[in-house]
Amino acid sequence: MLNRVWFGFFICASFAIILQLFGGNTQVLADSVNGLFASAKLGAEISLGLIGVLALWMGLMQVGEKAGVVGLFAKLFEPLLSKLMPDVPRGHPAYGSISMNLTANMLGLDNAATPLGLKAMQDLQSLNPDKSVATNAQILFLVLNTSSVTLVPVTVFLYRAQQGAAAPADIFLPILLATCASTLVGLLVVAMVQRISLLNTVILGYAAILLSLLCGSIFYLMTLSAAAIGQVSSVLGNGILLFLVLSFVMVAGIRKVAIYDEFIEGAKGGFNQAVQLIPYLLAMLIAIGLLRTSGALDYLLQLLASLVSMIGFDTRFIDAMPTAIMKPFSGSGARAMMLETMDYHGVDSFAGRLAAIFQGSTETTFYVLAVYFGSVGIRNGRHALGCGLAADIGGIIAAIGVCYWFYG
């Protein structure tokens, strides 16, 4: 699958470059070459930048597992996850790392979520009979990551505040609804492909509890100002993170675990994993960079605008689509597109709000796929990409619908 996707990116970029040359734009050649080298540099910088964070969290997770804290945490979600991942045996360490990763994602703790996710993928890989082909459990976990609900997307609020929004957090509920739709679509598509039955008392019971907590959080946060939402999110996220770190060390110390030695052993694995990521991340980033600099994404946007106009639909959402189209490929590229849309159309315009909703409710699917599968050497992702992109499309459609619902 990844071989075909990578080849497809280069084919699309080649056609776009040829079209640009026929149009008289020879600058595209220099832009494309510069994009290749810039992407190669970025891939190395991201991978090397992960060394410290990965070493920290892999070391702490090793301590937490030896202390038994991760195992206790896993018991909260193991009944649900065992129904969704029937190939993972009860009591396996993967349940703990998966639970912690999904919780970190929900709280918007990016610095912790990625290392915890890589640890979870590593744990799932220990059950994989064919190390180069993704298992059903790994695919479901990746899709949940690419569509994971973020309760409070503080960074999007900050960008809106910097652009002078009257109420920076007024898109909180639209983002939450759109990202919930993305997660639901991703889960349903994977369940359909893998033939997982979602209609059982365990899954429905967990869904009811999570929905109740989500609704309660929404009602509480809706009573707060934008500044207060950001403060509550920061205190809650950092407090939980620090509590986990301290509980790992304290409980391990009480149980007479060799804390320092275990941390060093885990940190070594984090260092090796960060270095191993470089070729996988590099390959994906240079293909995406060429796709962007060649103008292929611009042609896609023009085609979409023509189709929407042809069938007579409202075209206001097209102005925000650069963010939506760029997000699965590049987080930084989507952020630049969002800021550009806010600056040109106005931060509180329909397009400005929709771009922010896209940014907060969708994920960089190709980046996540490259990083998570690359960390364990998987080359055949099977249906992972299709299911991840289905979740993205679900989130994009939901974001457009919600934006029309809230802002006309």
N, C-alpha and C positions, 0 to 999 in steps of 0.2 A: 504493500500500500504506500509506504513512505517513498519508495523508489519512483512510483508512478506520480505521486504528488510533486516530488522534487523536479522530475522531468517536466511535468505539466507547467510548473512555475516558469521554467526557462523557455518553454515553447511560447507561452503567453507573452513573456517579456520580449522575446525575439520578434514576434508579430507587431508588438507595440512600437518597438524601435524602428522597424521597417516602415510602418505607417508615419512615424514622426519624420523620418528621413525623406519620404516622398512629399511630406508637407513642408520641407525646407528647413526643418529644425535639426541642424547638425550638432547642436550643443548637447543633444541627448546622448551622444557617444561619450563625451567627457563626463557627463552626469552619471551615466551607468557605470563607467569604470571607477569613478570616485566612490560611488555607492557600494561597489563590491569591496573595496579596501576599507571603507568606513565600517561596513557591517562586520568584516573580519576582525577589526580592532575592537568593535563593540562586543562581539562574542567572547573574545579573550578577557576583556575588562569585566564583563558580567560574571564569567566563570571564576576568575581570580578574586573578584569581590565577594563571591559566595564562600570563599575558603574559611574566613573567620567566623561567619555566621553558622555555616554548616558544622564546623569543628565545635563551636560552642554548644549547639543544640544536640548534636550527636553524642557529645560527652555527657550532657545533662540527662538525655534520654537513657543512656547506659546506666547512670546512677539511679534514675527513677525506676527503671525496670528491676535493678537489683534490690532496691528498697521495697518494691511491691506497690508503689504508688500508682504507676501506670496500669498495673493489673486491676487495681480498684476502680480506676477511672474507666477502664474498658468495660467493666461489668454494667455500667449505666447504659451502654449502647449495644452490647454484644447480642442481646436477643433480637434487636432490629437488624443489625448488620448480618447476623447469621442467616436470616431469612433472605436478605438481598444477595448474600455471597455464600451460597450453600457449599461451595467447594473449599471454603476456609474452615478448618476444624474449630470447635468450641475450645476456648482457652488459649488460642494462638496469640502471640505478641502483636500481630498485625491489628487486632481489634483496638488495642490501646493507642497505637500511633495514628490509626485512622480517626478514632474519636477525637483525639487531641488536635489533629489537623483540621477537621471540619469545624470544631469549636473555635479555633484560631481564625479560620476564614470568616466565620459568622461575626466575630468581633472585630474584623478588619485588621488583625495583627499580622501584616504581610511578612515582617521579619521573622516571625516564628512559624507562620503557616507553611512557607516553602520548605524549610529544613524538616519540619515534622512530616510533610507530605512525601519528601524523598525517603525519609525513614520508613514510612508506611509502604511505599513502593518496594523498598528493599526487603521488608518483611514478607510482603506478598510474593516477591520473586523467589524466596526460599521454598515456596510450595510449587513453583513452576516447573513442570517436567521438561519443557522445551524453552530454554533460557532466552532464545531469540524471538519468541512469539508470545504476544500478550495473552494472559489468561482472562477469563470472563470477569473475575474479581478485580483485576488490574484495570480493565476497561471501564467498569462501573465506577471505580474509585476516581479514575481520571476525569470522567464525565461529570461526576459530582464536584470535582475541583474546578472544572472550566465553567460551571454554572452555579457555584456555591453562593448561597444567600449571604449577603453582607448586611448586617443589621443597620449600621450607621456608616455610610461612605464619607467620612470626615474630609478626605482630601478634595472631593468634588465640591463640598460646601466651601472649603477654603478658596478654591479657584474662583467660585462665583462671588465670594466676598471681595477678592482682589480685583475683580472686574466691576465692582460697584453694584451688585445685585441689591434690590430693596430688601428682600428676605432670602438670604443665601440658602436656608434649609427648607424652603417651601417645596422643593422637589423630593423631599425625603420619602413621602408615601408613594409617589409614582415610581421612584427607583426600587423601592421594596417590592411593589406589586410586579414590576417587570422582571426583577431578578428571581422572584418566587416562580413566575411563569417559566423562566428559563430552566430552573432546576426541575420543575415538574415535567416539562417537555423532555429534558434529558433523561430523567428517570423512566418515563413512560416508553421512550424509544428503546433504551437499553433493555428494559423489561420485556418488550415485545420481541426484540432480536434474540435475547437469551432465554426467552420463555420462562420468565420469573413471574409467579403469581403474586400480585399485590393485594389481592382480596382475601386477607386472613386477619385474624383478630390481633396478632402481634403488631403488624405493620399499621393497621387502622388505629390501634390504640396509641402507638407512638405518634402517628399523624395528628390525632386529636390533642395529645399533650403538647406537641410542638406548635400546633396552630393556636392553642390557648395561650401559650407563652408569647407567641409572636403578636397576637392581638393585644395582650396586656402591655407588651413593650410599646406597641404602636400608640395605644391610648395614652400611655404615660409620656412618651416622647413628644406627642402632639401638643401637650400642655406646656412644653418648654420653649424658650426662645432659641434662636440659632446658636448663640454663644453658649447657652446652657447645655444644648444637645452635644456640642463639641466637647464641653468640659466633662459631662457625664460619661461620654464615650471614652475619653482619654483616661479618666480615673478608673473606670470599670475595666477597660482593656489592660492597662498597665498594672492595675491591682491584681487581676487574675494571673497575669504573666509572672509577676514577682512572687505571688503566692505559690505558684507551681514550682518555680526555681527553688525557693526556700524550703518547701515541703519535701522536694526530692532530697536535698542535702541533709536536712534535719532528720528525717525519718531514716535515711540511710546511715547517718551517724549513730542514731539510737540503736539500730539493728547491727551495728558494728561492721558495716560494709566498708571495704577499702576504698573510700570515696575518691581520693586523689588518683589511685591507680586505675579505677574504673572510668573516671572522667578522661584520663589520658588515652585509654584504650579506645573509647568511643570517639574522641576527637581525632584520632588517627584515621579512623574510617571516614569521618567527615572530610578531612583533607584529601584523601584518595578519591572520594566521590566527586569533589569539586573539580579536580584535575581531569577526571574521566569524562566530565560533562563537555569539555571544550570542543572536541570534534563534532559532537552531535549538535550542540548549540550553534557552532560556527556554520555548519552546513545549512541549517534552517534559516539563519539570519541573512546569509549572503543571497539565498534565493528570494527571500522576502524583500531585501534591500533592492535587488535588481528589478523585481516586480514593481516596486514603488517608483524608482527613478526612471524606469522606461516609459512611464505614463500609462501602464496597463490598467491601473486602478482608476485613473481619470476617464479612460474610455468606458470602463464598466459603469461609472456614475452617469456618463452622458447617455449610455444605452438605457439605463434605468429611467432617467428623466423622460426620454422619448417615449418609452412604453407607458409610463404613467399618464403622460399627456394624451397619448393616443386613445386610451380607454376612458378618458374624461374624469379621472380622480383628482382630488385636491393635491397640488404639488408642493405645498409649503414644507412638507417633511423632507423633501429632496435636499434642501439647503443644509440639513443636519446629517445627511447620509454619509458624507466623508468620514465622520467619526465612527459610524457603525461599520462601514466597510473596512476601515483601517484597524479597528480594535482586535479582531481575531488574529491579525498578523503582527501588530506592534503596539504595545502599550504607550510608549513615548510618542509614536506617530499619531495615535488616536488622541492623545492629550493635546498635541500641537494643533490637530484639526479642530478639537473642541474649543480651544482658546481663540483660534482664528475665526470660527463661526460666531462666538460670543462677541468678539471685537467688531466684526463686520455687521452683523445683524442686530447686535444688542444683547446683553446678558439676560434680560428679562423678556426677550422676544420669543416667539414660538420656536424658532430654530435654535436659539441659544439654550432654552430650557431642554429641548429634545436632545441636543448634543450632550448636555450634562447627564441626562437620564441614560443615554447610550453608554456613556463613559462609566457610569456607576453600576450598570446592571448587566454588562457583558464582560467577557474575559478574553485574554490573549491565548486563544486555543492552540495555535501552532507553536507558540513559545512553551506553553505548559506541556504539550505533547513531546516536544524535543527534549525538554529538561527532565521530565519524569521518566519517560521511556529511555532516554539516553543515559540516565543515572544507573540503570541496571542492564544496559546493553541490548534492549529490545529493538529489533529492526522491523518486525512485522506487527503492526498495531491492529490488524484485522479491522473490525468495525468501529474502532475508537474514534477516528477522525470524523466519520459520517455522523455518529451519535453526538459528538461534541459540537459539530457545526449545526446539527438539528437544534440543539439547545440554544445556540447563539441566534439562530433564525427565530426561534420561539421568543427569545428575549427581545429581539429587535422589533418583531411584529407587536408584541405586548407593549413595548415602550411607545411605539407610534400610537397605538390605540388608547393607551392611558393618557398620553399627552393631549390628544384630541378631547378626551373625556374631561380632563382637568382644566385645560386652557383653551378649548374651542378650536 
